[in-house]
Structure formats: structure tokens, C-alpha cells
């Protein structure tokens, strides 16, 4: 509830509006830190891009929750995209998204949540609703139409692969927040700041969520370990507590550290590569996907190569 100096009241949607849906959500993923780093690296990898594997992706369920340590994600993003920034992200210790997918598994809507640094931590709901269509074909307006209630898009003109991912995504303000911002944001600088902050709070989530879906698509290589809860639930029942949900630990063979390549063989006419870091990258062979973990290559005596950077920008 927002009360302005004029006495006018605004009822805005918040986390409590989604509490029942989250409580009844049948499938929830809480990502380990290693998996957060891998998904971030996978989302912005070299080689066969994530955008070239969209035809293999599906939402794993019609209703699901995904949660992660946002400080780990920010640290990995800072390493991969030194020039990129996420507005106000330092105040977010954990983040998550509640997903409602179409039965086909190829489209869905996402609502983003995070914890604010307070005592105790308080859940916050992003004002933006994200629509994702893996088959593309989304028609969206420029970002300036966000406060008018339109579905808008963002892009990265410097990186075709990331741009292709974002072209499958549309962003729209929650109706209550749209009416509020439309009424109170009078000046152009304030409207621009609201648009940038609103889109910046959710745009970086999409490639990472898609990277997680890609790892899920490689089901043959995932290791599932069921965690038995029968004895613990029996004790909880005697104490009058609710039983724990079914719990499965899933691990993927993508965490192995890459090995340094050997130096060029003596007598080879080709000059050896300069010392550089090879980012993790996807290799696709038809419907098979391989993940090459990050590694170092080359020799320091031949020089040093610095990595590229990628920036997400609003289209002009």
C-alpha cells in the first residue's frame, strides 16, 4: 500500500499475492552455488551458442519455482561481463522466479522475487511480468511503451547470440504497478529511470534460466539421488509438523575443471597461441549437447589475451 503526500492511496501487488501459489507449487529447484556459476557461464558461453539450442528446450513443468544465491550469480556475471551492471543488485542476497508454463512446455510467464537486506529479510516482488516463447514470434513495443501498458523487449546489438535469446522474451508491467507509475511518473527523466530499473531487475535472469533448462535437457547425463525422508517425516508427524516435500539431489558432470592444453610440439611451424582463458562453451552435434568447461590455453611467454565483454543495452 502506497500513500502519497496528497493523501491518495495505491494498492499494489506484492509477494503475499503469490504466497498460496508458491505454497502449492509442486516442483521447486534450489540451485547450489556450483550450478549457479555453471548456468551463468553457459548462458554467456562461446562456441555453439545457447540460442542455437532453443529447439531442444522445454519448461520442465507447468508450475515450478527456481531459487538461487544472487551474490554468486553477480560474482560470475562480473567475471564474464565486467562492463555489465545490475541496478541495486548488491542489496539482493537471494532471488527466485515463479514460472507458469503452457502445457506444450514451449512458452510461459515468469514472476521474479528477491529478498531485501533487512532484519529480518523481507521478500520483494518485481513489478515486471516476463513472457517467454521459445518458438519466437513475439511482437513487442520499444521500452518507452512500458509505462503505457505495452509488452516491450530489450536487446544486445553487440552480441547476436544473447540478442536472439532476448528476442524470445517480452516484458510487461504488472497492471497495478503500471497504473501507479503512469499516474505518478511525470517527468521524462523519472520515467526513463523507472523503465531502466524495472527491466534491469529481470532481464539478466532469462539467459540463466534457459541455461538451466538446457542442462535439464541432457537427462541421460544427470545423476539423480533420492533423499529418503520417511523416518524424518514420521518424527515430524508425531510432533504435529507438516511432512517434508519429496527431495531429490541432481548432479551434472559439468563441474570438472578444464585441463591446460599442452604446448605445441617441437618443430611445429605454427606459432603457439598466446596465454589466454577459454571460456566454457557449448558444442552441439545434432541433438546431442556437450559442455566444454573453462580452461587456460597457450603460453605466457607468447603474450597474454584478455577476454571479451558483452553488454545488455536498451534498443534506441
N, C-alpha and C positions, 0 to 999 in steps of 0.2 A: 504494500500500500504506500503510495507516494502522495504527500500533501504539499502543495505549492504555497508560496508566500501569499498568494491571492486567496487561499482557502480552498481551492479546487482539489478534489481527490481523484486519484487514478488507481484502479485495481489492475495490477499487472500479474501475468502468470509467473509462477515460481516453482522451485523444486517440489513443494508439497503437492502440486497438481499432478505430479507423476509418481508420487510415493506408492500408491496402490499398484500401478502398472509395474514398477520395479520390484515390488514385493512378490508379485505373481509371475515375474519373468522366469521362464523355465530353464533358461540357459545363460550362464554368466561366466565370463572369462576375466580372470585377474592375472595380468601379464607379469611374469618375472622380469627382472631388470635386464637379463641377458637377451630375452626375447624382444624387449622394447628396443634395445640397441640394434638387434638384427633387423627388425621391421623398419626402423628408421634408415639404416644403411641400405636395405633392399629397396625402399621407396625411392631413393635418390641414387641408385647404383648406375654404373656404366654397363657396357655390353648390351645384350638384349634387354630392352627397357621393359619395365612393368607395364607400360602402356601397350606393348606388343603381346601381352598375355591376358588381356581383358576377356577374351573369348573363353578362357578356362576358369574364370572366377564366378563364384556364386555366393550369395549370402548363406551362411550355414544354417539359419533357422529364420522363422518368420518373426520371432521376438527374441532378442538377445541383448546382453549388456557386456561392454568391454571396458575394463578399467586398467590404469597404468600409473606408474610413478612419473609425474610430469617433469621432475627435475632431471631424471635420467634421459628422457626424450630431448629436453632442451640442451643438455650437455652434448648429446650425439649430433643434434642439429647444428650446434655451434661449431662442432668439429668439421662437419660436412659442408655447411653453408655459413662460413664466417661472416659474410655480409648480411645475412638474414636476421631479422629481429621479430619477436613476438611481443606485442604490446602488453605490458603489465604482467608478463608470464612469471616473473620472479616471485610473485605473490601466490602462485598456484603450486601446492605440494603434490596434489593428486588430481587426476582428471578421468573422465569416463564418458561414454556415449551410449545412449539407449536407442536401439535400432528396431524399426518396424519394417519388415521386408514383404514384398509381394510374393505370393506362393510360387511364382516361377523362379524366384531366387536371383533375378537379374536387376531388380530395382528396389528401392526402399527409401525411407526417411530416417534421419538421424537427429537426435537432440543431444547437445553437449552439456556436460555438467563439470564442475570442479569444486574443490574445497578452497575456501578463502583462509588465509593465515589469520586466525583469530583464536581466542581462548574461551570456549572450545572452538575447533574449526567448524565453519558454517558452510553448508552446501549452497552453491550458486548455479543458476540456470542461464545458459547463453540465450540471448534474445533472438538468435538466428536459428531457423529450421533449415537443415540441409537435405536436399533431394539428390539422390544418386541413381543414375540409369546407366548400367554397364553396356547397354546397346547403343548409347549415344542418342543423338537426335533431340536433345533438349534445346528448346528455344528460350533464350534468356535475354533480358534487357541489360543495358550498361549499369554499372554500380550506382550511378546517380539516381536510378529509379527505385532504390531500396526503400527510401522513406515514403515513397508513394504506394508501397504495397506490391511492387513488382518482383518477379523472380530474376535475380541478377547472377552474373558469372564473373569470375576472375581468371586471369591467365598469366602465363610466364612467356612472353615473346622471345626471351633469350634461350629457352630450353624447350624444344619441341615435345620431348617425352613427358615432362611434367605438365606442359600445357595441354597435352592430349588427355591426361588424367583429369585435369580440372574442367575440361570441356564436357566431361560426363557428369558434371556437378552443377547444381543451381542452389542459390541461397535466397532465403526469404525471411523477412522479419515476422516473428510471432504477431498475430493480429492485434493483441492488446498493446504490445510494445510499439508496433507501427503507428497506431493511433496516438499514442503518447508522444513519440518522437516527432511525428508530423505536426503535432499541435504546439510543442514547446521549443523545437529547434527552429529559430527564426533566421539567424544569420547564416551566410554561406560557409564561413569557417567552422561554425559549430556543426552544421550538417555534414561537412566533409570529415570532421573528426569522428563523428558518430559512425559514419559509414566505414571508415578505415578501421576503427576499433572493433566494430561488430564483426566485420568479415575476417579481420586478422585473428580473432579469438577462435575461429573454427577452421579456416582454410588449410592450415598445416596438418590437420587431423586426417584428411581424406587419403593422401598417399600412404600413410602408415596403416590405416585400417585396411586398405586394399592389399598392402603387402602381407598383412596377417592372413587375409583370405587366400592369397596365393600360397602361403605355406600350408594352409589347411587343404589346398587342392592336391598337395603331394602326400596323400594319405598313406600310401604304401611305405613311406619312409618315416612316418611318425610312430613313436613308441608310446602306447597307452598303458598306464599303470593305475588300476582302480585302487582307491584308498578305502579299506573297509571301515565302516562307521557303525556296524551293528552293536558292538559292545558299548561304544560310547553313547549311542542313541538310547540303548536300554537304560543306562545310568541316568541320562537326561530325562527320560520318561518318568523314572522314579522320583526325580526332583521336580517334576512338573514343568520342565523346559521343552521348548519346541525341538524336534529332531533336526539334526544337521542335514543339509542337502547332499545329494549324491556328489561325490568328489572324485575327479579323475585327473591325474597328473599326466601331461603330454609333453614329451621332449622331442626335439628335432635335431638331426645330425648336421646342423649348420653352424654350430658354435666353435668347431675345431679351428684353431689358429692356423693361418696360412704359413707355409714354409718359405724361406728365402730361396729364390732361384739361384742355381749355381752360375758361376761366372762363365763367360763364353770360353769354349775350348781353345787351347793354344793353336795358333796357326789359322784361326778363322779370320777371313778377310773382313767380315763385317765388324764395324766398331761396336763394342759393347754398349748397352744402354746406360745412361746416367742413373744415379741412385734416385729412386722415386718410390712413392707409395701407390700401390694399385688398389683402388677401392673395390669393395665387394661388388660383384656384378652377376646378373642373370645370364644363363645360357639356355636357350630353348632349342630343342630338337623335336620338331613336330609337336606332339602333345606331352613330351617329357620336359621337365624343368630341372635345371641344375643351378646350385648357388655356389659361386666361387668366393670363398671368404677373403677378406682383405689381407694383403701381404706386401712385403718390401721386395723390390727388384732393382738390379743394376749395381754399380759400384760407385762409391763416394768420390773416388779419385777422378772420375769422368764428369763430375759436376753433380748438381742437385736440381730436381724439377719440383716446383711447387704445384699443389693441386688446384683445380679449377674451383670456382664458386658459382652458385646458382641463386638467383633472387626471384621471389614471387612479387609481381607488381600488378597493380590495377591497370586494365587497359585504358588508354587515353580515348 
